[in-house]
């Protein structure tokens, strides 16, 4: 069985922000670190890099979190070396006080048991599969379709951390919210909250789906015992 060790650094700041301020938080971090450091923004020569982002920006427990994975951890010092006491979130001053800093190493593998997770504001659909999804009438058909997308999202994460999965992935949605519209880059897109089980261990608070760097598709572990 293929195993892969990864390091994950989570830096959570003390003062609360609103969900709509996450892009401004991301922009302030990118500006502070410098545009020449590509992993902060995943663009090169004005073109978007379609690789899994190794630096992610999100709101967890109402507070901003900066998450770095593997090579992203090596890059994050570019931000901390230049970090000031405060940044601007749009026009609002925000004081940067670190509340928690967690560094962990995980062994990624596909298990013979299932792990339980929740995912919030999961943007699962794109321009190609959205028309297919909305034409479906049966809930079971929609859930099966989303389960396959969830497996694809997990595979995208694995590819982004250079982990080759050799066993079949299981993903079972146990709860699915009504879809709701969220604002993403000036457009309204459909998102879901759901609970699911999978045989792949996933680190807490990583993102799955579209626009994970902007805080969408944050997962959290539910009642998983070591």
C-alpha positions as CSV (number, residue, x, y, z in Angstrom):
1,X,0.0,0.0,0.0
2,X,1.3,3.4,-1.0
3,X,2.0,5.7,2.0
4,X,2.8,9.4,1.9
5,X,3.9,11.6,4.8
6,X,2.9,15.2,4.7
7,X,3.4,18.1,7.1
8,X,0.6,20.6,7.8
9,X,1.0,24.0,9.5
10,X,-2.1,25.7,10.8
11,X,-1.9,29.3,12.0
12,X,-5.0,30.7,13.5
13,X,-5.3,34.4,14.3
14,X,-7.1,35.8,17.3
15,X,-9.6,38.4,16.1
16,X,-12.8,37.4,14.3
17,X,-13.6,38.1,10.6
18,X,-16.6,37.7,8.4
19,X,-16.7,35.0,5.7
20,X,-16.8,37.6,3.0
21,X,-13.5,39.0,4.4
22,X,-11.5,35.9,3.6
23,X,-10.5,37.1,0.1
24,X,-9.3,40.3,1.6
25,X,-7.3,38.4,4.2
26,X,-5.8,36.3,1.4
27,X,-5.0,39.4,-0.6
28,X,-3.3,41.1,2.4
29,X,-1.1,38.0,3.0
30,X,-0.1,37.8,-0.7
31,X,0.8,41.5,-0.8
32,X,2.8,41.2,2.4
33,X,4.7,38.0,1.2
34,X,5.3,39.4,-2.3
35,X,3.8,38.3,-5.7
36,X,7.0,36.6,-6.7
37,X,6.2,33.8,-4.3
38,X,3.8,31.7,-6.4
39,X,2.5,29.3,-3.8
40,X,0.7,32.2,-2.0
41,X,-1.6,32.8,-5.0
42,X,-1.2,29.9,-7.5
43,X,-0.7,32.2,-10.5
44,X,2.2,32.4,-12.9
45,X,2.5,35.1,-15.6
46,X,-1.1,36.1,-15.0
47,X,-2.3,32.5,-15.6
48,X,-4.0,30.4,-12.9
49,X,-2.2,27.1,-12.0
50,X,-4.7,24.3,-11.7
51,X,-2.7,22.5,-9.1
52,X,-4.0,21.9,-5.6
53,X,-3.1,25.0,-3.5
54,X,-0.5,24.3,-0.8
55,X,-1.3,27.6,1.0
56,X,-4.9,28.1,1.9
57,X,-6.9,30.9,3.6
58,X,-10.0,30.1,5.5
59,X,-12.3,31.1,8.4
60,X,-12.4,28.5,11.2
61,X,-14.4,29.2,14.4
62,X,-15.1,32.7,13.1
63,X,-11.3,33.5,12.9
64,X,-8.9,33.6,10.0
65,X,-6.6,30.6,9.5
66,X,-3.6,30.3,7.3
67,X,-2.9,26.7,6.3
68,X,0.3,25.5,4.6
69,X,1.0,22.0,3.4
70,X,4.5,20.6,2.7
71,X,6.3,23.0,0.3
72,X,3.9,25.7,1.4
73,X,5.5,25.5,4.9
74,X,8.9,26.3,3.4
75,X,7.4,29.4,1.7
76,X,5.3,30.7,4.6
77,X,8.4,32.4,6.1
78,X,8.2,35.1,3.4
79,X,5.0,36.3,5.0
80,X,6.1,36.1,8.7
81,X,9.4,37.8,8.0
82,X,7.4,40.9,6.7
83,X,4.3,40.6,8.8
84,X,3.3,43.8,10.5
85,X,1.1,44.2,13.5
86,X,-1.9,44.9,11.4
87,X,-3.3,44.6,7.8
88,X,-6.2,46.0,6.0
89,X,-9.2,43.8,5.3
90,X,-10.7,46.0,2.6
91,X,-10.9,49.3,4.4
92,X,-11.0,47.8,7.9
93,X,-7.8,47.6,10.0
94,X,-7.2,44.1,11.4
95,X,-4.7,43.4,14.1
96,X,-2.6,40.2,13.4
97,X,-2.4,38.3,16.7
98,X,-1.6,34.6,16.5
99,X,-3.9,32.6,18.7
100,X,-2.8,29.1,17.8
101,X,0.0,27.5,15.8
102,X,-0.1,23.8,15.1
103,X,2.4,21.8,13.1
104,X,1.6,18.2,12.4
105,X,2.9,15.3,10.3
106,X,0.4,12.8,8.9
107,X,0.8,9.5,7.2
108,X,-1.6,9.5,4.3
109,X,-3.1,6.1,3.4
110,X,-6.3,4.3,2.3
111,X,-7.7,2.4,5.2
112,X,-9.9,-0.7,5.6
113,X,-12.2,1.4,7.9
114,X,-14.2,4.6,7.3
115,X,-13.5,8.1,8.7
116,X,-16.3,10.5,9.3
117,X,-16.1,14.1,8.1
118,X,-18.2,17.2,7.5
119,X,-17.6,19.7,4.7
120,X,-19.0,23.2,4.6
121,X,-19.5,25.5,1.6
122,X,-18.4,22.7,-0.8
123,X,-18.4,24.1,-4.3
124,X,-18.6,20.7,-6.1
125,X,-20.0,21.7,-9.5
126,X,-18.3,23.4,-12.4
127,X,-19.6,24.8,-15.7
128,X,-19.5,21.3,-17.3
129,X,-21.2,19.3,-14.7
130,X,-23.7,21.9,-13.3
131,X,-26.1,21.5,-16.2
132,X,-26.0,17.7,-15.8
133,X,-26.7,17.9,-12.1
134,X,-29.7,20.3,-12.3
135,X,-31.5,18.1,-14.8
136,X,-31.4,15.2,-12.3
137,X,-34.7,14.7,-10.5
138,X,-34.1,11.8,-8.1
139,X,-32.3,12.7,-4.9
140,X,-30.5,9.3,-4.9
141,X,-29.1,10.1,-8.4
142,X,-27.9,13.5,-7.3
143,X,-26.2,12.1,-4.2
144,X,-24.5,9.4,-6.2
145,X,-23.3,12.1,-8.7
146,X,-21.9,14.2,-5.8
147,X,-20.2,11.2,-4.2
148,X,-18.3,10.6,-7.4
149,X,-17.3,14.3,-7.4
150,X,-16.1,13.9,-3.8
151,X,-13.9,11.0,-4.8
152,X,-12.5,13.1,-7.6
153,X,-11.8,16.0,-5.2
154,X,-9.9,13.6,-2.9
155,X,-7.9,12.4,-5.8
156,X,-7.1,16.0,-6.7
157,X,-5.8,16.6,-3.2
158,X,-3.7,13.4,-3.4
159,X,-2.2,14.5,-6.7
160,X,-1.4,17.9,-5.2
161,X,0.6,16.4,-2.4
162,X,2.3,13.9,-4.8
163,X,0.5,10.9,-3.2
164,X,-0.3,8.0,-5.6
165,X,-3.4,6.2,-4.3
166,X,-3.3,2.6,-5.3
167,X,-6.6,1.3,-3.7
168,X,-10.2,2.2,-4.6
169,X,-11.6,5.3,-2.8
170,X,-14.9,5.0,-1.0
171,X,-17.0,8.1,-0.3
172,X,-20.5,7.9,1.1
173,X,-22.6,11.1,1.7
174,X,-24.7,10.7,4.9
175,X,-26.3,14.1,5.0
176,X,-26.7,16.7,2.3
177,X,-28.1,20.2,2.8
178,X,-30.2,22.1,0.4
179,X,-27.9,23.9,-2.0
180,X,-27.3,27.5,-1.4
181,X,-25.7,30.3,-3.4
182,X,-22.4,31.8,-2.4
183,X,-20.5,34.6,-3.9
184,X,-17.3,33.5,-5.7
185,X,-15.2,35.9,-7.7
186,X,-18.2,38.1,-8.3
187,X,-20.5,35.3,-9.4
188,X,-23.1,33.3,-7.5
189,X,-22.4,29.6,-7.4
190,X,-24.0,26.6,-5.8
191,X,-22.5,25.2,-2.6
192,X,-23.4,22.4,-0.2
193,X,-22.9,21.4,3.4
194,X,-22.7,17.7,3.9
195,X,-21.5,14.9,6.2
196,X,-19.6,12.0,4.6
197,X,-17.5,8.9,5.3
198,X,-14.5,7.8,3.4
199,X,-11.7,5.2,3.7
200,X,-9.1,8.0,3.2
201,X,-7.7,9.8,6.2
202,X,-7.8,13.6,5.6
203,X,-6.2,16.2,7.8
204,X,-8.5,18.5,9.6
205,X,-9.5,21.8,7.8
206,X,-8.0,21.0,4.4
207,X,-10.2,22.1,1.5
208,X,-11.9,20.0,-1.1
209,X,-13.6,21.1,-4.3
210,X,-13.4,24.4,-6.1
211,X,-11.7,27.6,-4.6
212,X,-10.3,25.9,-1.5
213,X,-7.7,28.6,-1.3
214,X,-10.5,31.1,-0.6
215,X,-11.9,29.0,2.2
216,X,-14.5,27.0,0.4
217,X,-15.0,23.2,1.0
218,X,-13.4,23.1,4.5
219,X,-13.6,19.7,6.0
220,X,-13.6,18.8,9.7
221,X,-13.3,15.4,11.4
222,X,-16.4,14.1,13.2
223,X,-16.0,11.7,16.1
224,X,-12.9,10.0,14.7
225,X,-11.1,7.9,17.3
226,X,-7.4,7.4,17.0
